[in-house]
Amino acid sequence: MSRSAKLLLLQLLVVLPVCGFLFFFGLGAFGLVGADEPRYAQIGREMLARHDWIVPTINGQPWLEKPVLLYWREMIAYSIFGVHDWAARIPSAIFAAGLVIVILFFMRRFRSGSELDAALITASCAAVIGFGRGASTDMQLSAPFCVAMLCWWAWHETGRKLWLAIFYALLAVGALAKGPVSPALAILIVAAYAALRRDGKIFLRSLWLPGFVLFFAVTLPWYIAVQIKVPQFFRVFFLQHNLERFSTNLYQHSQPFWYYIPVFIVSVLPWSVFTLPAVWNALREGWSSIRSDQTDSGAAGTTDWLEQFLMLWIVVPIVFFSISRAKLPGYILPAIPPAALLTACYLQKQQTIGRIKLILHSVVCGAVLAGALVAPWLMLKRHLTQDTWTPVIAVTCIAASAVLLLVRYRGVRILHFVTLVPVILALVFLLRLAAAPVQANSSLRDTLLDLTQSSRSVDAALRSFGVNSGPIAIFNVPHQRELEYGLNFYRNQPIQLYGRDPIPEETHVVIAKQGDMDAVQSSVGNRKVVSVGSFAYQRLEFFKVLR
């Protein structure tokens, strides 16, 4: 075995376990959270039950907000592992791990020496871990899109049409994940790069007829099939959930224009201290090349065009979605992997790390671990006492000091390993150690993430009170949509809402805020209302409304 092959094998022996832990460890430690995760998981379940690979439905009704890629992959996961919440997260975990491995090989080819840094930085970014562990469409778009952009650069550097063909095929996969945003971002990034190089031929050469044929061969069969089966698909998906979502506040996700600046900084944690100067240096270099009016030949020796490409790949999605009226954190996930690559390029050039940057990075690493330790009190909405703050501050100082001293005396080459340690410890704490009893006086314990954020624990509480079947309704609770879709998945039945749906005529259980029995009684008139129990972690109370 050659030296190069041995090095690659050693790198894979590092990267694969890291990906296995960060993306797969404890996938079922807490239940599906928010409204999207359980909704998407239920859609995949219903499609599998009907053996229908075309029309996404929830409670039997077409759901046309997103294309079908996530649901297909959930159906496959359910077929292999059974219908579980953690199985719904496997598609994102696989894509996240695959993205990291592709980055390792890409950087090994085009920036040898920085490949391990690039892979580990990407894997440990907060946004990649978060969305890589979620049953959502964000990683379904971002992973194939990012690999597509890497393939475009490989074609640009080598001229091999195979890379351009893969570029078009992966953009099509992205279009099956979230629609036209995949090719739209690619066009904008490539056009911006061609403009920076003052070479329109770069863009024109990218417009490859066989590539268009490949793109439409992958995407059109499903889009046409679903349009035939559900004629309102074009209006609902393209006009409402793409154009109106971008240009209006129809879905009430409005945020200020600068929203994605703090989101980006948090998304690249714990690497922000190095990512921000890396982006700034690339922006400054790009601006200098514009002002000096360099030609390709004149700039070849002074401008790192891969770094400029990565910089544009970061900036274009952030600007694009900053213009959009609807803003959610996951929208800029496609900008996070190039930020990790740019950070790796930046660190590769550093013989040493400046004292101020190293101190700040060490503090950030300590803060990551401290954030995990404080999270249980935040989830329980309790104030931290002095007795609690003391160990948190102590752990933060110890973690920060360890990172500072190790990097100070062992150099840049150990940076990615020591930075991984607080990330791993924080994840272990949140997924395993931060636990509490499901009910008072119960020996059964669950993570606080599950108890405070997921409907899985609400369903478990209902079943502990003997509510194993029958209609369930919700009355005036916080995070109503999250509870509705969560129980929809965990009980595999529609959940009714007082005020939106008719009050069930048969005996049913209604979930309300603790102490809201009088309000429930007022809503149901003369029908008898009996308290069944409560779930203090989410401040909910269960009532039985008799027929």
Helices and strands as residue ranges (DSSP letters): H 3-19, I 20-24, H 36-50, E 57-58, E 61-62, H 69-81, H 85-110, H 115-124, H 126-132, H 138-158, H 161-178, H 181-197, H 200-206, H 209-229, H 233-233, I 234-244, H 245-247, G 257-259, H 260-267, H 272-291, H 296-299, H 305-323, G 329-335, H 336-349, H 355-379, H 386-410, G 412-414, H 415-428, I 429-433, E 435-437, E 445-447, H 448-453, H 455-464, E 472-475, H 480-491, E 496-497, E 508-513, H 517-524, E 529-535, G 536-538, E 540-545
